[in-house]
Amino acid sequence: MKGRASSARCKLGGVVAAVAVMGVLTACAAQPAASTDAQGAASSAEPIVDAAHWESQYPDQYQSYQEAGHAAYAHDGATGKVNAHVDVMNPPPDYPAPFMTGCLSCHSSAYQSVLMEGLGDGLFTADVETVKAMIDVGITCYSCHENDPGSLTPVNQWVLDAAEQGGIETSDGNMVCGQCHSMGDFSKQFSDPDSSTWSLLQVGLDPDDVWDYLVAEGNETPIVPTAEVVFNNFLGSTHDKAGATCADCHAQTAVDEAGASYTKHQWQSVGTDEALYENCLSCHSGSADDRKKAVEARQEGFSAGMADVQESIDALTRALEEATQAGSADADALARATTLLNKAVFYLAYGSDQSLGFHNMGDGSATVDCHETAREAAEEGL
C-alpha cells in the first residue's frame, strides 16, 4: 500500500474523513518545481502540481473548489469567510509552534513531503517562522488525488499505515476523507516526530479498544473533536454497508453549460445545502422532503439522547466538586469517580457524531452504543 489505499474496498485500519474534502483552500500559490527542506536541499518527494494547472481541463470543478475556500470554517473580517490554512499559518502571538505544525498535517498538502521530510526529528522543535517559510500551499487537489485528478488517492501515509494496522476496510473514496476526519492522538500529533503514533486507527474503531489504549498511554482526557471522529462513526453504519461514500452525501452533482454533469468541490452537508437531499433519491424512494423529515427525526432523537447522557455527566461533575470541597471523601473513591467521569466524557464525545446520528445509523457502527456506555459510567461514578 505504497502511499495509497488499495482499490475497491481495501483493507485499511479505519477512520478518517477527507483532508481536502471538507474545505478546500483558496487559489494555491504556484508551486516550486520540487519541494525543498529547511536548508534548501531538494526533497525526494514528487512535486505537488499547482491546482491552477488543472483549471483548463476541469474548469467547473476548479471554480467550485475556489468558491469553497474553507468558507464554512473560518473568517476573514471583510467577507465573513474563512481560510483555514491562512488561520493556521498566522497564529496569535506566542502561539506554540508545535500546535501550528501539528495542525498543518491536515491544513497543507505539502505537510508530508516538505515539513516531515525537511525537518525530520526537528518537526516539533522548529519555530513558527521556519515553518512558515517552508510551507506555501494549503489544501490542494493533491490531498485527494495526488497529481492525477482522475483518481482518488489518499496521501497521508501515517494514517494509511495506522488504518492497515487497525484492520479496517473502506474505499479510497472514503479514505481520502478519513485522512483528516478520524481520531488522532493529539498528545502525540503535536509533539512526537514518530508519525506512527499519531492516528488512533492503529487500534481500530471499537471505542473500548480506543479507551483502553488511551488509558494505558496515561491519557484519560483526550481531545475528541466531533469533526475528527466522523469517519469512526460512519464505518460499519447502514449507509456504509449499502456502499455509500462520503461524496455521495456531501458532493452535489451539477450540470455545466454544455449539459455535462460534474461533481462540485464544495463539500457541504444537508445542513448548509438542502439541495443535497436530492442525492438520497439515488437509493431511497419518495421525495427529497421525505428524506429531510427522516433525517431531522433521527437527529432530534439523537440529540435528546445526548442531552440525557450529559445530565448524568453534569451530576457526577457536581458530586465530585462537592466532595472535593468538603475534603472528607476517600482519595481512592475520588480517583475512581474521576476516572469514570473521564470515561463517560470520552464515550459521549466519541459517539457524538457531527451529523447528530446520521453517520452512525444502524447496529453496525462501532459507536452505536457509546451513549449508553457513557451513561453507565457516569451513574456508576455517582
One Martini backbone bead per residue (centre of mass of N, CA, C, O) as a GRO file, in nm:
protein
  382
    1MET     BB    1   0.068   0.056   0.028
    2LYS     BB    2   0.194   0.298  -0.149
    3GLY     BB    3   0.055   0.592  -0.054
    4ARG     BB    4  -0.213   0.403  -0.056
    5ALA     BB    5  -0.500   0.275  -0.120
    6SER     BB    6  -0.657   0.028  -0.215
    7SER     BB    7  -0.876  -0.082  -0.409
    8ALA     BB    8  -1.180  -0.051  -0.350
    9ARG     BB    9  -1.213  -0.252  -0.062
   10CYS     BB   10  -0.986  -0.184   0.150
   11LYS     BB   11  -0.747  -0.276   0.389
   12LEU     BB   12  -0.810  -0.063   0.656
   13GLY     BB   13  -0.753   0.138   0.928
   14GLY     BB   14  -0.997   0.329   0.923
   15VAL     BB   15  -1.068   0.623   0.955
   16VAL     BB   16  -1.128   0.919   0.828
   17ALA     BB   17  -1.163   1.227   0.673
   18ALA     BB   18  -1.128   1.451   0.451
   19VAL     BB   19  -0.902   1.668   0.390
   20ALA     BB   20  -1.006   1.830   0.127
   21VAL     BB   21  -1.310   1.796   0.131
   22MET     BB   22  -1.404   2.018   0.369
   23GLY     BB   23  -1.183   2.235   0.258
   24VAL     BB   24  -1.082   2.446   0.018
   25LEU     BB   25  -0.860   2.637  -0.080
   26THR     BB   26  -0.749   2.874  -0.220
   27ALA     BB   27  -0.554   2.980  -0.427
   28CYS     BB   28  -0.276   2.840  -0.534
   29ALA     BB   29   0.028   2.866  -0.524
   30ALA     BB   30   0.288   2.841  -0.694
   31GLN     BB   31   0.493   2.576  -0.750
   32PRO     BB   32   0.764   2.425  -0.714
   33ALA     BB   33   0.945   2.197  -0.882
   34ALA     BB   34   1.050   2.141  -0.584
   35SER     BB   35   1.092   2.037  -0.287
   36THR     BB   36   1.208   2.184   0.023
   37ASP     BB   37   1.407   2.228   0.274
   38ALA     BB   38   1.540   2.425   0.518
   39GLN     BB   39   1.827   2.419   0.342
   40GLY     BB   40   1.738   2.358   0.021
   41ALA     BB   41   1.700   2.071  -0.022
   42ALA     BB   42   1.604   1.828  -0.209
   43SER     BB   43   1.330   1.642  -0.242
   44SER     BB   44   1.197   1.313  -0.307
   45ALA     BB   45   0.936   1.420  -0.364
   46GLU     BB   46   0.669   1.480  -0.532
   47PRO     BB   47   0.559   1.727  -0.694
   48ILE     BB   48   0.319   1.973  -0.661
   49VAL     BB   49   0.052   2.043  -0.839
   50ASP     BB   50  -0.105   2.302  -0.930
   51ALA     BB   51  -0.435   2.363  -0.935
   52ALA     BB   52  -0.434   2.559  -1.189
   53HIS     BB   53  -0.344   2.342  -1.398
   54TRP     BB   54  -0.660   2.213  -1.407
   55GLU     BB   55  -0.862   2.428  -1.516
   56SER     BB   56  -0.892   2.358  -1.825
   57GLN     BB   57  -0.992   2.056  -1.769
   58TYR     BB   58  -1.155   2.155  -1.476
   59PRO     BB   59  -1.341   2.424  -1.447
   60ASP     BB   60  -1.577   2.359  -1.249
   61GLN     BB   61  -1.422   2.232  -1.019
   62TYR     BB   62  -1.231   2.470  -0.974
   63GLN     BB   63  -1.441   2.687  -0.912
   64SER     BB   64  -1.567   2.542  -0.662
   65TYR     BB   65  -1.306   2.528  -0.506
   66GLN     BB   66  -1.265   2.835  -0.485
   67GLU     BB   67  -1.542   2.896  -0.344
   68ALA     BB   68  -1.499   2.746  -0.087
   69GLY     BB   69  -1.244   2.823   0.102
   70HIS     BB   70  -1.345   2.740   0.390
   71ALA     BB   71  -1.609   2.911   0.449
   72ALA     BB   72  -1.726   2.735   0.704
   73TYR     BB   73  -1.440   2.765   0.905
   74ALA     BB   74  -1.384   3.078   0.867
   75HIS     BB   75  -1.248   3.422   0.897
   76ASP     BB   76  -1.290   3.725   0.734
   77GLY     BB   77  -1.364   4.041   0.792
   78ALA     BB   78  -1.484   4.120   0.508
   79THR     BB   79  -1.662   3.834   0.435
   80GLY     BB   80  -1.679   3.592   0.665
   81LYS     BB   81  -1.471   3.415   0.566
   82VAL     BB   82  -1.254   3.128   0.542
   83ASN     BB   83  -0.897   3.047   0.595
   84ALA     BB   84  -0.752   2.791   0.741
   85HIS     BB   85  -0.461   2.816   0.650
   86VAL     BB   86  -0.412   3.109   0.734
   87ASP     BB   87  -0.480   3.070   1.029
   88VAL     BB   88  -0.248   2.871   1.085
   89MET     BB   89  -0.010   3.063   0.962
   90ASN     BB   90  -0.149   3.300   1.171
   91PRO     BB   91  -0.090   3.309   1.467
   92PRO     BB   92  -0.089   3.401   1.761
   93PRO     BB   93   0.080   3.525   1.989
   94ASP     BB   94   0.263   3.269   2.140
   95TYR     BB   95   0.213   3.038   1.969
   96PRO     BB   96   0.272   2.721   1.953
   97ALA     BB   97   0.445   2.569   1.711
   98PRO     BB   98   0.346   2.268   1.732
   99PHE     BB   99   0.050   2.333   1.670
  100MET     BB  100   0.085   2.435   1.386
  101THR     BB  101   0.227   2.188   1.274
  102GLY     BB  102   0.001   1.983   1.337
  103CYS     BB  103  -0.228   2.122   1.170
  104LEU     BB  104  -0.083   2.090   0.885
  105SER     BB  105  -0.148   1.786   0.834
  106CYS     BB  106  -0.442   1.906   0.709
  107HIS     BB  107  -0.364   2.221   0.597
  108SER     BB  108  -0.141   2.068   0.406
  109SER     BB  109  -0.018   1.905   0.123
  110ALA     BB  110   0.305   1.951   0.220
  111TYR     BB  111   0.372   1.813   0.489
  112GLN     BB  112   0.519   1.548   0.415
  113SER     BB  113   0.725   1.654   0.183
  114VAL     BB  114   0.835   1.902   0.363
  115LEU     BB  115   0.828   1.887   0.675
  116MET     BB  116   0.896   1.593   0.741
  117GLU     BB  117   1.151   1.578   0.556
  118GLY     BB  118   1.294   1.852   0.640
  119LEU     BB  119   1.285   1.810   0.977
  120GLY     BB  120   1.216   1.558   1.113
  121ASP     BB  121   1.301   1.553   1.445
  122GLY     BB  122   1.232   1.883   1.418
  123LEU     BB  123   0.922   1.928   1.377
  124PHE     BB  124   0.858   2.041   1.700
  125THR     BB  125   1.116   2.268   1.718
  126ALA     BB  126   1.038   2.457   1.524
  127ASP     BB  127   0.971   2.759   1.433
  128VAL     BB  128   0.735   2.950   1.292
  129GLU     BB  129   0.909   3.083   1.064
  130THR     BB  130   1.021   2.824   0.944
  131VAL     BB  131   0.753   2.699   0.864
  132LYS     BB  132   0.644   2.934   0.687
  133ALA     BB  133   0.886   2.917   0.476
  134MET     BB  134   0.805   2.615   0.373
  135ILE     BB  135   0.494   2.697   0.344
  136ASP     BB  136   0.276   2.760   0.029
  137VAL     BB  137   0.034   2.550   0.089
  138GLY     BB  138  -0.260   2.411   0.103
  139ILE     BB  139  -0.546   2.271  -0.002
  140THR     BB  140  -0.530   2.046  -0.258
  141CYS     BB  141  -0.572   1.813  -0.493
  142TYR     BB  142  -0.348   1.623  -0.376
  143SER     BB  143  -0.491   1.511  -0.114
  144CYS     BB  144  -0.700   1.327  -0.316
  145HIS     BB  145  -0.513   1.289  -0.614
  146GLU     BB  146  -0.264   1.393  -0.633
  147ASN     BB  147  -0.154   1.414  -0.984
  148ASP     BB  148  -0.464   1.276  -1.037
  149PRO     BB  149  -0.786   1.377  -1.092
  150GLY     BB  150  -0.899   1.076  -1.180
  151SER     BB  151  -0.830   1.011  -0.881
  152LEU     BB  152  -0.833   0.840  -0.559
  153THR     BB  153  -0.567   0.952  -0.325
  154PRO     BB  154  -0.434   0.896  -0.047
  155VAL     BB  155  -0.141   1.060   0.138
  156ASN     BB  156  -0.144   0.992   0.448
  157GLN     BB  157   0.057   0.752   0.555
  158TRP     BB  158   0.004   0.729   0.864
  159VAL     BB  159  -0.297   0.655   0.827
  160LEU     BB  160  -0.272   0.406   0.648
  161ASP     BB  161  -0.104   0.240   0.846
  162ALA     BB  162  -0.307   0.245   1.080
  163ALA     BB  163  -0.543   0.118   0.928
  164GLU     BB  164  -0.406  -0.148   0.867
  165GLN     BB  165  -0.353  -0.220   1.165
  166GLY     BB  166  -0.676  -0.200   1.237
  167GLY     BB  167  -0.849  -0.351   1.009
  168ILE     BB  168  -0.988  -0.160   0.789
  169GLU     BB  169  -1.266  -0.117   0.569
  170THR     BB  170  -1.235   0.075   0.262
  171SER     BB  171  -1.243   0.327   0.047
  172ASP     BB  172  -1.081   0.567  -0.118
  173GLY     BB  173  -1.316   0.774  -0.103
  174ASN     BB  174  -1.310   0.764   0.214
  175MET     BB  175  -1.002   0.795   0.283
  176VAL     BB  176  -0.962   1.090   0.200
  177CYS     BB  177  -1.130   1.173   0.452
  178GLY     BB  178  -0.993   1.000   0.684
  179GLN     BB  179  -0.722   1.150   0.710
  180CYS     BB  180  -0.885   1.390   0.899
  181HIS     BB  181  -1.179   1.246   1.003
  182SER     BB  182  -1.011   1.123   1.241
  183MET     BB  183  -0.868   0.994   1.518
  184GLY     BB  184  -0.628   1.139   1.713
  185ASP     BB  185  -0.320   1.172   1.898
  186PHE     BB  186  -0.257   1.477   2.035
  187SER     BB  187  -0.022   1.403   2.231
  188LYS     BB  188   0.155   1.332   1.956
  189GLN     BB  189   0.083   1.527   1.702
  190PHE     BB  190   0.243   1.778   1.881
  191SER     BB  191   0.545   1.609   1.954
  192ASP     BB  192   0.588   1.342   1.776
  193PRO     BB  193   0.785   1.248   1.499
  194ASP     BB  194   0.639   0.974   1.522
  195SER     BB  195   0.378   0.895   1.308
  196SER     BB  196   0.279   0.612   1.431
  197THR     BB  197   0.126   0.776   1.685
  198TRP     BB  198  -0.117   0.959   1.569
  199SER     BB  199  -0.320   0.730   1.494
  200LEU     BB  200  -0.609   0.549   1.621
  201LEU     BB  201  -0.641   0.330   1.399
  202GLN     BB  202  -0.439   0.120   1.516
  203VAL     BB  203  -0.696   0.012   1.717
  204GLY     BB  204  -0.935   0.096   1.567
  205LEU     BB  205  -1.296   0.156   1.641
  206ASP     BB  206  -1.333   0.055   1.913
  207PRO     BB  207  -1.394   0.221   2.203
  208ASP     BB  208  -1.261   0.025   2.403
  209ASP     BB  209  -0.983   0.020   2.266
  210VAL     BB  210  -0.929   0.321   2.273
  211TRP     BB  211  -0.952   0.364   2.578
  212ASP     BB  212  -0.738   0.159   2.669
  213TYR     BB  213  -0.506   0.297   2.522
  214LEU     BB  214  -0.522   0.574   2.662
  215VAL     BB  215  -0.482   0.474   2.949
  216ALA     BB  216  -0.205   0.338   2.897
  217GLU     BB  217  -0.095   0.640   2.807
  218GLY     BB  218  -0.218   0.853   3.018
  219ASN     BB  219  -0.508   0.946   2.849
  220GLU     BB  220  -0.817   1.042   2.990
  221THR     BB  221  -0.817   1.348   2.826
  222PRO     BB  222  -0.899   1.365   2.532
  223ILE     BB  223  -0.919   1.491   2.220
  224VAL     BB  224  -1.269   1.511   2.064
  225PRO     BB  225  -1.347   1.600   1.771
  226THR     BB  226  -1.624   1.572   1.579
  227ALA     BB  227  -1.477   1.607   1.293
  228GLU     BB  228  -1.262   1.353   1.390
  229VAL     BB  229  -1.508   1.106   1.408
  230VAL     BB  230  -1.672   1.053   1.152
  231PHE     BB  231  -1.538   0.800   1.040
  232ASN     BB  232  -1.585   0.620   1.289
  233ASN     BB  233  -1.900   0.638   1.265
  234PHE     BB  234  -1.950   0.540   0.964
  235LEU     BB  235  -1.823   0.281   0.988
  236GLY     BB  236  -2.069   0.020   0.958
  237SER     BB  237  -2.302   0.148   0.864
  238THR     BB  238  -2.574   0.148   0.676
  239HIS     BB  239  -2.446   0.321   0.443
  240ASP     BB  240  -2.179   0.175   0.416
  241LYS     BB  241  -2.302  -0.110   0.351
  242ALA     BB  242  -2.449   0.015   0.086
  243GLY     BB  243  -2.195   0.197  -0.051
  244ALA     BB  244  -2.160   0.460   0.062
  245THR     BB  245  -2.020   0.782   0.042
  246CYS     BB  246  -1.923   1.084   0.121
  247ALA     BB  247  -1.990   1.211  -0.166
  248ASP     BB  248  -2.290   1.126  -0.191
  249CYS     BB  249  -2.366   1.358   0.040
  250HIS     BB  250  -2.131   1.609  -0.004
  251ALA     BB  251  -2.165   1.597  -0.329
  252GLN     BB  252  -2.271   1.784  -0.585
  253THR     BB  253  -2.446   1.759  -0.875
  254ALA     BB  254  -2.377   1.914  -1.185
  255VAL     BB  255  -2.443   2.139  -1.466
  256ASP     BB  256  -2.330   2.252  -1.745
  257GLU     BB  257  -2.365   2.438  -2.035
  258ALA     BB  258  -2.339   2.152  -2.206
  259GLY     BB  259  -2.477   1.917  -2.005
  260ALA     BB  260  -2.260   1.832  -1.814
  261SER     BB  261  -2.155   1.648  -1.554
  262TYR     BB  262  -2.048   1.735  -1.212
  263THR     BB  263  -1.843   1.776  -0.926
  264LYS     BB  264  -1.866   1.951  -0.658
  265HIS     BB  265  -1.603   2.135  -0.455
  266GLN     BB  266  -1.760   2.205  -0.145
  267TRP     BB  267  -1.847   2.029   0.084
  268GLN     BB  268  -2.140   1.963   0.207
  269SER     BB  269  -2.446   1.976   0.378
  270VAL     BB  270  -2.779   1.966   0.452
  271GLY     BB  271  -2.742   2.209   0.654
  272THR     BB  272  -2.626   2.405   0.397
  273ASP     BB  273  -2.762   2.206   0.157
  274GLU     BB  274  -3.071   2.085   0.059
  275ALA     BB  275  -3.005   1.971  -0.229
  276LEU     BB  276  -2.869   1.702  -0.118
  277TYR     BB  277  -3.133   1.530  -0.088
  278GLU     BB  278  -3.131   1.429  -0.383
  279ASN     BB  279  -2.913   1.205  -0.342
  280CYS     BB  280  -3.099   0.997  -0.191
  281LEU     BB  281  -3.270   0.906  -0.458
  282SER     BB  282  -3.068   0.683  -0.563
  283CYS     BB  283  -3.201   0.485  -0.319
  284HIS     BB  284  -3.453   0.638  -0.241
  285SER     BB  285  -3.768   0.691  -0.194
  286GLY     BB  286  -3.945   0.955  -0.280
  287SER     BB  287  -3.858   1.256  -0.138
  288ALA     BB  288  -3.661   1.503  -0.027
  289ASP     BB  289  -3.854   1.575   0.206
  290ASP     BB  290  -3.863   1.295   0.330
  291ARG     BB  291  -3.561   1.286   0.403
  292LYS     BB  292  -3.555   1.530   0.583
  293LYS     BB  293  -3.753   1.421   0.798
  294ALA     BB  294  -3.586   1.170   0.873
  295VAL     BB  295  -3.330   1.316   0.966
  296GLU     BB  296  -3.461   1.502   1.180
  297ALA     BB  297  -3.570   1.272   1.357
  298ARG     BB  298  -3.299   1.146   1.420
  299GLN     BB  299  -3.167   1.402   1.546
  300GLU     BB  300  -3.366   1.447   1.774
  301GLY     BB  301  -3.319   1.179   1.924
  302PHE     BB  302  -3.011   1.205   1.954
  303SER     BB  303  -3.007   1.472   2.115
  304ALA     BB  304  -3.170   1.369   2.355
  305GLY     BB  305  -2.968   1.151   2.438
  306MET     BB  306  -2.727   1.340   2.491
  307ALA     BB  307  -2.865   1.513   2.709
  308ASP     BB  308  -2.906   1.283   2.909
  309VAL     BB  309  -2.607   1.216   2.948
  310GLN     BB  310  -2.515   1.501   3.037
  311GLU     BB  311  -2.667   1.499   3.305
  312SER     BB  312  -2.498   1.273   3.434
  313ILE     BB  313  -2.228   1.418   3.410
  314ASP     BB  314  -2.305   1.671   3.572
  315ALA     BB  315  -2.368   1.523   3.836
  316LEU     BB  316  -2.082   1.410   3.879
  317THR     BB  317  -1.931   1.676   3.876
  318ARG     BB  318  -2.073   1.797   4.126
  319ALA     BB  319  -2.001   1.570   4.325
  320LEU     BB  320  -1.693   1.608   4.305
  321GLU     BB  321  -1.681   1.904   4.394
  322GLU     BB  322  -1.812   1.864   4.672
  323ALA     BB  323  -1.615   1.650   4.784
  324THR     BB  324  -1.359   1.821   4.757
  325GLN     BB  325  -1.450   2.065   4.932
  326ALA     BB  326  -1.504   1.894   5.196
  327GLY     BB  327  -1.250   1.680   5.242
  328SER     BB  328  -1.386   1.367   5.313
  329ALA     BB  329  -1.302   1.203   5.087
  330ASP     BB  330  -1.189   0.935   4.943
  331ALA     BB  331  -0.924   0.913   4.735
  332ASP     BB  332  -0.998   0.655   4.578
  333ALA     BB  333  -1.290   0.737   4.513
  334LEU     BB  334  -1.218   0.990   4.354
  335ALA     BB  335  -1.043   0.856   4.139
  336ARG     BB  336  -1.261   0.668   4.030
  337ALA     BB  337  -1.472   0.886   3.957
  338THR     BB  338  -1.289   1.038   3.760
  339THR     BB  339  -1.252   0.809   3.557
  340LEU     BB  340  -1.556   0.781   3.496
  341LEU     BB  341  -1.588   1.063   3.387
  342ASN     BB  342  -1.383   1.042   3.157
  343LYS     BB  343  -1.525   0.809   3.019
  344ALA     BB  344  -1.795   0.946   2.964
  345VAL     BB  345  -1.683   1.178   2.792
  346PHE     BB  346  -1.556   1.007   2.573
  347TYR     BB  347  -1.806   0.844   2.475
  348LEU     BB  348  -1.977   1.085   2.400
  349ALA     BB  349  -1.777   1.203   2.189
  350TYR     BB  350  -1.722   0.950   2.006
  351GLY     BB  351  -2.059   0.931   1.958
  352SER     BB  352  -2.167   1.217   1.857
  353ASP     BB  353  -2.178   1.301   1.580
  354GLN     BB  354  -2.199   1.566   1.369
  355SER     BB  355  -2.493   1.459   1.245
  356LEU     BB  356  -2.677   1.343   1.466
  357GLY     BB  357  -2.698   1.011   1.373
  358PHE     BB  358  -2.631   0.954   1.062
  359HIS     BB  359  -2.353   0.815   1.037
  360ASN     BB  360  -2.433   0.591   1.286
  361MET     BB  361  -2.640   0.424   1.151
  362GLY     BB  362  -2.687   0.144   1.305
  363ASP     BB  363  -2.542  -0.158   1.433
  364GLY     BB  364  -2.247  -0.143   1.286
  365SER     BB  365  -2.149   0.073   1.451
  366ALA     BB  366  -1.910   0.125   1.696
  367THR     BB  367  -2.087   0.387   1.828
  368VAL     BB  368  -2.389   0.307   1.904
  369ASP     BB  369  -2.320   0.256   2.242
  370CYS     BB  370  -2.182   0.507   2.374
  371HIS     BB  371  -2.407   0.646   2.545
  372GLU     BB  372  -2.462   0.412   2.736
  373THR     BB  373  -2.176   0.392   2.850
  374ALA     BB  374  -2.167   0.680   2.960
  375ARG     BB  375  -2.399   0.654   3.156
  376GLU     BB  376  -2.291   0.420   3.325
  377ALA     BB  377  -2.038   0.563   3.425
  378ALA     BB  378  -2.173   0.803   3.564
  379GLU     BB  379  -2.354   0.636   3.758
  380GLU     BB  380  -2.124   0.482   3.895
  381GLY     BB  381  -1.984   0.739   4.013
  382LEU     BB  382  -2.240   0.805   4.205
   0.00000   0.00000   0.00000
